[in-house]
Amino acid sequence: MFTGIIETIGIIKDLKKDSGNLDITISSVITTELKIDQSVAHNGVCLTVVELNNDEYTVTAIGETLEKTTIGDWKIGDLINLERGMRLGDRLDGHIVQGHVDQTGICKSIEEANGSWYFTFEYDSNLNNITIDKGSITVNGVSLTVVNSKENEFSVAIIPYTFEHTNFNIFKIGTTINLEFDVVGKYVTRLYSLKQ
């Protein structure tokens, strides 16, 4: 479980295909605090640490993860939002995030708003995921509040701190991102569909 509060940015150092899997090596300031078998969210995708080497660590993404996330598009040098799993007893500063990306979306617009930014994202509503105004959404692992919810798009307001300390500062129109929708909303949607 995660909170969606990004700890740091990692840099992809190596990508190696292994059958249908992809081994991803990342350099990060938190590497020395990691251990083998630990879960870390990478742009919102929960992956397990399988190797440690000085300031670099390696995780493996399986085929299903590659199909449902942006990982298949990652390149050496890309900047990735990182968050370690939450500890019992810690405050939940963001919202409950599982690290299980539901689908990808595309940045449709970026609007500067007197020191902050509004980012609008579009997603495929045929996959039955929904947003609601003032509800929670995770974009590349960042816990955010939805504004201007529509059937297949939503916006989020980004404060300067979030812009500077996550990879939101490299988003452009057309950037593909990972989305994890609110877990409570997913259960409600599923229950509602079963009653139909």
Buried (B, 14 or more C-beta within 10 A) or exposed (E): BBBBBBBBBBBBBEBEEEEEBBBBBBBBEBBEEBEEEBBBBBBBBBBEBBEBEEBBBBBBBEEEBBEBBBBEEBEEEBBBBBBBBBEEEEEBEBBBBBBBBBBBBBBBEBEEEEEEBBBBBBBEBEEBBBBEEEBBBBBBBBBBEBBEBEEBBBBBBBEEEBBEBBBBBEBEEEBBBBBBBBBEBBEEBEEEEEEE
